[in-house]
Amino acid sequence: MGKKLIYILLFFSVTVTAQQEQLYTQFMFNKQLFNPAYVGNEDVASGTILLRDQWNGFTGAPKTQLLSFATPLNDNKIGVGINLINHKIGLNKRLTIEGMYAYRINTDYGNFSLGLQGSIRKYDLDFRDASIVTTQSIDLDPTINPVRLTKNIFNFGLGLYYNTNLYYIGASIPRLAQANLDFDANGEITEESRHIYLMGGGAFVINPTITFRPQLLFKYAVNAPYDLDINAGLTFKEKYTTAITYRTGGNRGGIGESIDLIFSIQTSPQLMFGFAYDITMSDIRSYQNGSIEVMAHYMFVKRANQEEIINPRYF
């Protein structure tokens, strides 16, 4: 078998023994990707588009495209949202549709939300893909059946989120059911692992134009090492944000998975653009050119309400 197919098999083995869910460096700008309780928290309808090219230049590396939308209802007591996620790694394609509902309790001290999530995920593994390179015809390999395999997985999850103007904390398990992932109905070797997410952050005003924003995202999958994103950012004039993230993980005995550089700009009261570049520190760094992530976030706000966006609460 050629190198590309070997890479594919290696990638597939990684996904079933470690973190199965895709990475997002700019988690702080779209928390509903990790926690359904966050939907509606921005007090106006909003949408996000995100593109991620992980380990750029590495054959079969993960690529993700995302579209999300959320809106508050019933005087901001309820939030609803949806995520559409297309993810590919090697020959394995995954399309996920997630619907979220959050109920908010507003108090004088902060806002508490309970979120529920339902999802359907389609797995697609196509051994007829033209990108497969082999030393001989794939038809001659008895271990590979040149067909397209698909499987639909239903799941559900929940989350908790609490925020004030100056800090937030959250916890979630977006996919509670440990569904069987095997395309062969006769076996149960591979299953979806439960992923637990804990997040938190704060805002510290240094002076009238600069705000310091430290944030954390803890990720844990059952029977896999934990991951931790430690982020520190500075926001200037509530318009420009520069941040750096240290991501743990990577290969055993290494110094971490990556150092991530983030920059965002609020071009108008409604529109924000974000860019992230991950500098890989694990052993795979010699075979790729880092990871790139771009994002656009739009808030659907009427002109009469623009003051709420110009002077927003931090979280």
N, C-alpha and C positions, 0 to 999 in steps of 0.2 A: 504494500500500500504506500501511496505517496505521502509526502510531508504534510500536505493539507489535511488529509484524512486523519493522520496521527494527531495533529493539533486539535481536530474536532473531538476525537475520542478523549483526549486529555481534558478539554474544556468541559465535556459532558460529565466526566468523573468528578471534576471540581464542583459542579453545580449540585451534585447529589450528596456530597459529603461536607459541604461548607455552607456559607451564606448563599441562599438560592435567589434572593431578590436583587434587582438591579440597584446600582449605586446612583446617588445624586449628590453632587458637591454643594449645590445651592439650595440645601434643604431649608434654610432660614427664610426663603422667599416663597415657599409653597409647602407649608406644613401638612396640608391635607393629603399629600402623597404618603405620609406615614401615620397620620392620626385623623380618623373621621370626625372626631369631636371638634376639630378646628373649623369645619365648614361654616360659613356665615359669620366668622369672627371679624371680618374686615368691615362689617356694617353696610357694605354696598356690594352689588354683584361684581364679580371679577373673573377674569379668564387668564390662563397661562399656556404658553407654548414653549416647549423645551426640547432641545436636541442634544444628545450626548454621544460622542465617539470615543469609546474607551480604548486605551492602548493603541493609539493611532499608528497605522503601518503594520500591525501584527495580523497575519492572516487568520480570519475567523473570530476576531476579537468582538466583544459586545458592542452593540449599537442600539440606542434607545430613542424613540420619538414619543412625545407626550403632549396631550391636550387635556386641560382640566378647566372646570367651571364651577363656581359656587355662588350662592346668593342667600341673604337672610330673608326670612318671612315672618309675618305676624309680629311686627314691631321688634324685630331682632331677637325674638324669643326662640326662633327655630332657624336652622340653617340646613340647606340641602346642597349637594354637589355631585359631580361626576368626574371620573378620570378615565381617559382612553389612552392606553399604553401599548405601544408596539415595540417588542424587544427581540433582538436576534443575536445568537451566539453560535458560531459555526453553522451547522445545518439546522439547528434548533430554533424555530420561530415561536413567539408567544404573543398572543393578542389578549389583553385584559381590559374588561369593562367593569368599573367599580362605581356603585351608587352609594351615597353617604347621607345620613340624617343626623343632625345634632340638636339637642334641646339645651337651651342656655338658661342659667339662673343668674340674673344680674343683682349684685348686692352693692352696698356702699364701699366694700373693701376690694371688690374685684368681680370677675365673671367666671362662673364655673359651667363647663359643658360636658355632657355625656353624649357620645357618638356611637352610632351603629353603622355597619357597612355590609353590603352584599355584593358579590362579584361573580362573574363568569370568566373563565380563562380558557382559551383555545391553544393547545400545544400542537405544533406542526413540525414533523421531522421528515424531510424529503431526501431520500437517497438517490433521486434522479437529478439532483441539483448539478448544474453545469460547472460549478466551481470545484467539484471533486476532481482531484488529479491522482491517478493510480499508475503503477508500473505495468499493469496489465488490465484488461477489461474487467470492470466491476462485476460483470456477469459470471466471471470465472471464479469469484470468491464465494464459497458456500456459506460464509458467515454473514454476508451482506445481501439482503433482499432488496433489489432496486425498485422500491415502491414508495409511495407517500403515506405516512402514518399521521393520523390526527386523533385528538382526544379533548373533550370538553370537561372542565373541572368547575364545580360550583363551590363557593366558600362564603364565609361570613366572619365578621370581626367586630371589635369594639374599642373604644378609646375614652380617655378622660383628659380634660384640658382646663387649666386655670390660668388666668392672666389678670394683671393690673396694668396701669399705664407704664410701669417701669420694669416688670419682669413677667416671665411665664414659666410654667412647668407642664409636662404632659406625659402620658403613658398610654401605650396602645398595643394591641395584638390584632393586626388587620386580617390575618387568615388563621382562624382557630382550628378548622378541620384539617387533619393530616391525611389528605386525599392520596389515593394510589396514583402514581404517575406512570406506571408501566403501560406501554401500548399493548403488551401481551396480556390478555385477560387471565392467563393461567398462573401468573406470578405476582408477588407483591414485594419486590425488592426495593423499589424506589418510591418515596412518598414526599409530599410537601411537608417541610418542617415549619413548626410555629416560630415566627419571628417576633421578638419582643423589642419595642422601641421606647426609650426614655429620652425626653428632650427637656431642655431648659435654657434660659438666657436672661440677660438683664441689660438695662440701659443706664449709663452713668454720664451725666452732662458735665463735660470738662469746662466748657465756656459756652457762650451763646451760639457759637457756630460749629462746635465739635462735640460729638457724642461717641462714647466708647461703648461697644456692644459685644460682650463675650457670650458665646453660645456653645452648647454641647448637644451631641446626638449619640446616644448609646444604642448599639444594635447587638442583639444576641439571638442566635438560632440554636435550637436544641441539638445537642451532640456536636457543636461546632464552637471554635473560639469566638470570643466577643470582639466587636469592632467599636471604636470610639473616635468620633470626629470632634476635635477641640478647636474651636474657631474664635478668633479675635478680630474685630472690625472697628473701623472709624468711619463715622458719617459726618460729612462736611455740609453745612447749610441745608440739611435734610434733602440733599440732592445727589451728592456723590458718596459712594461707599467703597472703601478698599478694605480687604480682609485677607487673612491667611488662616489656613486650616492644617492641622497635623492629624493625619489619619493613621491609627494603629493598624496592626495586622501584617499582611505580607507573608513572606516565607518564615519558617521557624528559625529563630535565632537572629532575625534581621532587626533593623532599627525602626521599622514601620512600613506601611503601604505607600504613603505619598505625602508630599507637601503641596497644598492646593492654594493657588492665588485667585482671588475673586475681585471683580470690579463691577459696580453697577452705577447706572445714571438714571435719575428721574427726569426725563426730557420734558414732561408736562405733568400737571396734577393727576392725570389719569394713567400715563404710560411710563413704564420703567423697563430698561434693558439690562440684562446681566450677562457676564462672561466669566468663565472659570477655566483655569488650566491646571491640571494635576501633574506634578513632577513625580514620577514613579521612583520609589526607593527600593522596592523588592528586586529579586534577581531577574525578573522579567524586563527590567529597564534596558537591558542591552539589546532587546529585540523589538522595541517600539519607540514611539516619539511622544509619549505622554498622552493624557486624556484631555479632550476639549468639550466644553459644555456651554451652550448659548441659550438664553431664555428671554422671553418678552412677557410682561405682565401688564394687563390692562384692567382698569377699574371703570365700570359703567356707571358714571355718576352724572346727575343732571347739573347744569350750570349753577342752579340756585344752591347746590350743596357742595360746591367746590372748596369752600373754606374748611370743611371737614377733612379734605384730602391734603390741602396745603399745610395744615397744622395737625397731623395725625397723632394719635397715641402711638407709642412705640410698638406695643404688642397687642 
